[in-house]
Every structure is written in structure tokens, then in C-alpha cells.
Amino acid sequence: DLGGGDLAFFLNSTNTALDITWQVTLTVNGNPTNFTLNGFDYASFGGGTFDLTNDSGSLITDNHIITGNGGATGNFPITNVTNAMDIPSFNIIGLTARSLTLVDFHNISVTLN
């Protein structure tokens, strides 16, 4: 809980390796369900470069660079809407060292299919 009802769905890790993938899935009443990913927010404490893919590895967003320190915030863009539709999960892939230790992701927006 980041305060004010702002819930983080991934919050800093101590892992410093490259190309770490975090997979985000959605369940409804305990059952996996497909959704359309509309976007999500981030807070940056140093930045990084990220790919966003769907469950089959198709790019949703390619090489998105997040910059800023001290909690700079923004919206993670969806640049290939087709690949973000009717998916069971998506992957956040950190492409630069420590990228997943320096950025918090929160406020995921989806449409249930």
C-alpha cells in the first residue's frame, strides 16, 4: 500500500541481474481469466529500460525508458494495443541492470473479457 488507496502490484526487489521477467496474471474468484491491459503507472527511483510482452512473447511495449529519481511518476504506455487484448498474463522485462529494483509499478488498469 503506497497510501491513499494506491496499491503496488510489484514493489522493489534486491535482485540486480539483467533480463529478469515478472509475470502478472489475473484471477477472478480463484480462476485465471483473460483481460485487456489498458495500462499502469510507475514511480521511478533511478529508472531503467523495459519490454512489456503478452503470454506468447509478443511485444506490447518495446524498450520503454523510465527516467527520474525520488519517486518521479508516470504512465507505462501500451504501444501495441492488439497484443494487449484478450491475454491471460503479461510480462514486465527489465532490460537494464537493476531496472526492477529502481521502479515500482502500480494502478494496473484492465478490462475483463
C-alpha positions in Angstrom: 0.0 0.0 0.0 1.6 3.2 -1.2 -1.0 5.3 0.7 -4.3 6.9 -0.4 -5.6 3.6 -1.8 -2.7 3.3 -4.3 -1.7 -0.4 -4.2 1.5 -1.5 -5.8 1.4 -4.8 -7.7 5.2 -5.0 -7.8 7.4 -3.2 -5.3 11.2 -3.1 -5.4 13.4 -6.2 -5.4 17.0 -6.6 -4.4 17.9 -8.6 -7.5 20.4 -6.8 -9.7 20.6 -9.2 -12.7 19.6 -8.3 -16.2 16.6 -9.6 -18.2 14.5 -10.6 -15.2 10.9 -11.2 -16.1 8.0 -10.6 -13.8 4.7 -12.2 -14.9 1.4 -10.6 -13.9 -1.8 -12.7 -14.1 -5.3 -12.0 -13.1 -7.8 -14.4 -11.3 -11.5 -13.9 -10.6 -12.9 -16.0 -7.8 -9.7 -18.0 -7.8 -9.8 -18.8 -11.5 -7.4 -17.4 -14.2 -9.2 -15.0 -16.5 -8.3 -13.2 -19.7 -8.2 -9.4 -19.8 -7.2 -6.5 -22.0 -4.3 -4.5 -20.5 -5.1 -0.7 -20.6 -2.0 0.5 -18.8 -0.4 1.0 -15.4 1.6 3.6 -13.5 5.1 3.7 -12.1 7.2 5.5 -9.6 10.9 5.8 -10.5 13.8 5.8 -8.0 16.5 5.6 -10.6 14.9 4.4 -13.8 15.5 1.6 -16.3 14.5 0.2 -19.7 11.7 -2.3 -20.1 9.9 -4.5 -22.5 6.3 -5.5 -22.0 5.1 -8.7 -23.6 2.0 -10.9 -23.6 1.9 -14.5 -22.6 3.1 -15.7 -26.0 6.0 -13.2 -26.0 4.5 -10.7 -28.5 5.6 -7.1 -27.7 3.1 -4.8 -26.1 5.7 -2.1 -25.5 9.3 -2.2 -26.8 12.3 -0.6 -25.0 10.3 1.8 -22.8 12.8 4.0 -20.9 11.8 5.3 -17.5 13.9 8.1 -16.0 13.9 10.2 -12.9 14.7 9.8 -9.2 12.9 10.5 -6.0 9.6 8.9 -6.9 9.1 10.5 -10.3 5.8 9.1 -11.6 4.2 8.4 -15.0 2.1 6.0 -17.0 3.6 3.0 -18.7 2.4 3.2 -22.3 0.7 0.5 -24.3 2.1 0.9 -27.8 0.7 -2.3 -29.4 -2.9 -2.4 -28.3 -3.6 -5.6 -30.3 -1.0 -7.6 -28.3 -2.5 -6.3 -25.1 -6.0 -7.7 -25.9 -7.6 -10.9 -24.5 -4.5 -12.1 -22.7 -4.2 -14.3 -19.6 -1.0 -12.6 -18.4 1.7 -10.1 -19.3 5.5 -9.9 -18.6 7.5 -6.9 -17.4 11.1 -7.5 -18.6 13.9 -5.4 -17.1 16.5 -4.8 -19.8 19.0 -2.8 -17.8 20.9 -3.7 -14.7 18.8 -3.0 -11.5 15.9 -1.7 -13.5 13.4 -3.8 -11.5 15.0 -2.6 -8.2 14.5 1.1 -9.1 10.9 1.2 -10.4 7.6 0.4 -8.6 4.6 -0.5 -10.7 1.0 0.2 -9.6 -2.5 1.2 -10.5 -3.0 -1.6 -13.2 -5.9 -0.9 -15.5 -7.6 -3.8 -17.3 -10.9 -4.6 -19.0 -12.2 -8.1 -18.2 -13.0 -10.2 -21.3 
